[in-house]
Amino acid sequence: MSAKHIAQQIIKCFNRGGKLLIFGNGGSASMSQHWAAEFINKFEHERDPLPAIALTTDTSILTSIY
């Protein structure tokens, strides 16, 4: 799957009122938090925040599930 196709799917998700859920393990977990912050914050242009959540930020829940 190309990056362009993935970007188009994310745009469709936002246009339908959806949220982007991002996750990873190890170093990818910290990258998921970074990417969520980039969507929520005003990266390089003034714009409304985009709905994104890093699933790796709630370690209490993640470590309680078995």
Buried (B, 14 or more C-beta within 10 A) or exposed (E): EEEEEEEEEBEEBBEEEEEBEBBBEEEEBEBBBEBBEEBBEEEEEEEEEBBBBBBBBEEEEEEEEE
